[in-house]
Amino acid sequence: MITSTGNARVKQLIQWQKKRKARDKDGVFLVEGLRMFVEAPRENVRELYVSESFYQNQEEKLQLDEWKAKLEILSDHVFDHVSDTMTPQGVLLVMEQRKYTLEEMLSNGRGQEEPLLMVLDNLQDPGNLGTILRAGEAAGVTGVILSRDCVDIYNPKVIRSTMGSIYRMPFVYVDQLPEVVSMLSGSGIRTYAAHLDGKNSYEKENYKKGTAFLIGNEGNGLRKETADAADIYVRIPMCGKVESLNAAIASSVLMFEAARQRRE
């Protein structure tokens, strides 16, 4: 059992929690909580850390002895030191990062007839990104494409917001988002920019064929070059004096409209 916050493995965990560069260098990300532990693809788990009290209470129920090769017990105060949450649940996993390609997304590995993609331009809020992944899985989204300057998908706050969808949602970061949008159009995928200048209301469009929704930065929306690459601008009609919606909410409105149409 590790009882010191000065332990080298503890210091490494903190580096992975706090620094994207450290995570990417070692090809890992961290997840916390019982649900994330239960849903984790076992083949992608590199290390498992539990608090002393968690081990005492859950050892038999969760068959922790089966994890001995990857398991390390931390004293409760050391686990609290490592944890990124206010109320640690006592279980933390070091996971191997997943690698996806655009080609995999276009081939639609989730088994739907047509791709349904989210294209995110300079999204910065971790909660928004995590919620888009979670809602996207529920709506049948087949992949998420992110500009290189989006928030890190392995940021601990993103991970928590996904509620496990990080394990199952394909994603890829790209350097030239407008070029990728044009490529999608050339591949037969209709691209829709969520935009205040949209002439067509979103529910008037047909999303039963290959579809990609473009969502922009929380404060500034889509960059002009990204929006210009889209096939069409769409808007979400709103009442009152509200001018725009939160990026995750706008994404959910669009994704679930596509899901509704595809169920018909």
C-alpha positions in Angstrom: 0.0 0.0 0.0 1.2 3.5 -0.9 1.0 5.8 2.1 3.1 8.8 1.0 2.1 11.6 -1.4 5.8 11.8 -2.3 5.7 8.4 -3.9 6.9 8.5 -7.5 3.7 6.8 -8.8 1.5 9.3 -7.0 3.5 12.1 -8.5 3.0 10.6 -11.9 -0.8 10.3 -11.4 -1.0 13.9 -10.5 1.0 14.9 -13.7 -1.5 12.9 -15.8 -4.4 14.5 -14.0 -3.2 18.0 -14.6 -1.2 18.1 -17.8 -2.4 17.2 -21.3 1.2 17.0 -22.5 2.0 14.3 -19.9 -1.1 12.3 -20.8 -0.3 12.5 -24.6 3.3 11.6 -24.1 2.4 8.4 -22.3 -0.8 7.7 -24.2 -3.0 7.5 -21.2 -6.0 9.2 -19.5 -7.5 8.9 -16.0 -11.0 8.0 -15.0 -12.6 8.0 -11.6 -15.7 6.5 -10.0 -17.5 3.2 -9.6 -19.5 3.6 -12.8 -16.4 4.4 -14.9 -14.7 1.4 -13.3 -17.6 -1.0 -14.1 -17.9 0.2 -17.7 -14.2 0.4 -18.5 -13.0 -1.9 -21.4 -10.8 -4.2 -19.4 -8.3 -4.6 -22.3 -7.6 -0.8 -22.2 -7.0 -0.6 -18.5 -3.3 0.0 -17.8 -3.4 0.5 -14.0 -6.0 0.4 -11.2 -5.8 2.4 -8.0 -8.2 2.1 -5.1 -8.3 3.7 -1.7 -7.8 1.6 1.4 -11.4 2.0 2.5 -12.8 1.2 -0.9 -10.7 -2.0 -1.0 -12.0 -3.1 2.4 -15.6 -2.5 1.4 -15.6 -3.6 -2.2 -12.9 -6.3 -2.5 -15.3 -9.3 -2.7 -18.2 -7.6 -4.4 -16.1 -6.3 -7.3 -13.7 -9.3 -7.3 -10.7 -7.0 -7.0 -8.4 -9.9 -6.6 -8.8 -10.6 -10.3 -7.0 -7.2 -10.9 -3.9 -8.0 -8.8 -1.5 -7.5 -11.6 -2.7 -4.0 -12.2 -4.0 -3.1 -8.7 -2.4 -0.7 -6.3 -3.9 0.3 -3.0 -3.5 3.9 -1.7 -4.1 5.1 1.8 -7.3 7.2 2.0 -5.4 10.5 2.4 -3.1 9.7 -0.6 -6.1 8.8 -2.7 -7.8 12.1 -1.8 -4.6 13.9 -2.8 -4.5 12.2 -6.2 -8.3 12.5 -6.9 -9.6 15.3 -9.2 -13.1 15.2 -7.5 -14.4 16.9 -4.4 -15.9 13.7 -3.0 -13.6 10.8 -4.3 -15.3 7.4 -4.7 -12.1 5.6 -4.1 -11.4 4.0 -7.5 -9.2 5.4 -10.3 -8.1 3.8 -13.5 -5.3 4.6 -15.9 -6.6 4.0 -19.4 -4.9 3.7 -22.7 -5.8 6.4 -25.1 -7.9 5.4 -28.1 -6.9 6.2 -31.7 -9.4 6.7 -34.5 -9.3 7.9 -38.1 -11.6 9.8 -40.3 -11.8 6.8 -42.6 -13.2 4.7 -39.7 -15.9 7.3 -39.0 -16.9 7.5 -42.6 -17.1 3.7 -42.8 -19.5 3.9 -39.8 -18.3 1.3 -37.4 -21.4 1.6 -35.2 -23.5 -0.2 -37.7 -26.0 2.5 -38.8 -26.9 2.9 -42.4 -25.6 6.5 -42.7 -23.0 8.5 -40.7 -24.1 11.1 -38.2 -21.2 13.3 -37.2 -20.6 16.2 -34.9 -17.9 18.7 -36.1 -16.7 21.0 -33.3 -14.8 24.2 -34.0 -12.6 25.6 -31.2 -14.9 24.3 -28.4 -13.3 25.3 -25.1 -15.7 24.3 -22.3 -14.9 20.8 -20.9 -18.5 20.3 -19.7 -19.9 21.1 -23.2 -17.6 18.6 -24.9 -18.4 15.9 -22.4 -22.1 16.5 -22.7 -22.0 16.4 -26.5 -20.3 13.0 -26.4 -22.8 11.7 -23.9 -25.8 13.0 -25.8 -24.3 12.0 -29.0 -24.1 8.4 -28.0 -27.7 8.5 -26.9 -28.7 10.0 -30.3 -26.8 7.6 -32.4 -23.9 9.8 -33.4 -21.2 7.8 -35.2 -18.2 10.1 -34.5 -17.0 13.5 -33.4 -14.5 15.6 -35.4 -12.7 18.3 -33.4 -10.4 21.2 -34.5 -7.0 20.9 -33.1 -7.6 23.9 -30.7 -10.6 22.3 -29.0 -10.4 21.4 -25.4 -8.6 18.2 -24.7 -11.1 15.3 -24.8 -9.1 13.6 -22.0 -9.4 16.5 -19.6 -10.8 15.1 -16.4 -13.8 17.4 -16.5 -14.6 16.2 -20.0 -14.3 12.6 -18.8 -16.7 13.1 -15.9 -19.3 14.8 -18.2 -19.3 11.9 -20.6 -20.6 9.5 -18.0 -18.8 6.6 -19.7 -19.4 7.6 -23.3 -15.7 8.4 -23.7 -15.2 4.6 -23.9 -17.5 4.2 -26.9 -17.6 7.4 -29.0 -15.1 7.6 -31.8 -13.4 11.0 -32.3 -10.5 12.6 -34.1 -8.7 15.9 -34.0 -7.8 17.6 -37.3 -5.5 20.4 -38.3 -7.5 21.9 -41.1 -11.2 21.8 -40.2 -12.6 23.6 -43.3 -10.8 21.2 -45.6 -12.2 18.3 -43.6 -15.7 19.7 -43.9 -15.3 20.1 -47.7 -14.0 16.5 -47.8 -17.2 15.3 -45.9 -19.3 17.1 -48.5 -17.4 15.4 -51.3 -18.0 12.1 -49.6 -21.7 12.5 -49.8 -22.2 13.7 -46.3 -24.5 16.8 -46.0 -22.9 19.4 -43.8 -25.0 21.8 -41.7 -23.6 24.8 -39.9 -25.5 25.8 -36.8 -25.6 29.6 -37.4 -27.5 32.6 -36.4 -27.6 33.6 -40.1 -29.3 30.4 -41.1 -32.2 30.9 -43.4 -33.7 27.4 -42.8 -35.1 26.2 -39.5 -33.3 23.0 -38.5 -36.5 20.9 -38.4 -37.1 21.6 -42.1 -34.1 19.7 -43.3 -33.7 16.0 -44.0 -31.1 14.2 -41.9 -31.8 10.6 -42.9 -28.8 10.4 -45.2 -25.1 11.0 -44.2 -25.2 14.2 -42.0 -22.6 16.3 -40.2 -23.5 19.2 -37.8 -21.0 22.0 -37.3 -20.9 23.6 -33.8 -18.7 26.6 -33.0 -17.0 28.2 -30.1 -19.1 29.1 -27.0 -18.5 32.8 -27.3 -17.8 33.4 -31.0 -19.6 30.6 -32.8 -18.2 29.0 -36.0 -15.2 30.6 -37.6 -16.1 32.1 -41.0 -13.8 29.7 -43.0 -15.4 26.7 -41.2 -19.0 27.9 -41.7 -18.3 28.8 -45.3 -17.3 25.2 -46.0 -20.7 23.9 -44.9 -23.4 23.0 -47.5 -26.0 25.0 -45.6 -26.6 27.2 -42.6 -29.4 26.1 -40.2 -30.9 27.9 -37.2 -32.8 26.9 -34.1 -35.8 29.2 -33.7 -36.1 30.7 -30.3 -38.6 32.7 -28.3 -38.1 35.7 -26.1 -34.9 37.7 -26.2 -32.6 34.6 -26.3 -30.1 34.9 -29.2 -28.3 31.6 -28.9 -28.1 28.4 -27.0 -25.3 26.7 -25.1 -23.1 24.6 -27.5 -24.1 21.3 -25.9 -27.8 22.2 -25.9 -27.8 23.3 -29.5 -25.9 20.1 -30.4 -28.5 18.0 -28.6 -31.4 19.7 -30.3 -29.8 18.9 -33.7 -28.6 15.4 -32.9 -32.0 14.3 -31.5 -33.9 15.7 -34.5 -31.7 13.6 -36.7 -32.4 10.6 -34.4 -36.1 11.3 -34.6 -36.1 11.4 -38.3 -34.1 8.2 -38.6 -36.6 6.3 -36.5 -39.5 7.1 -38.8 
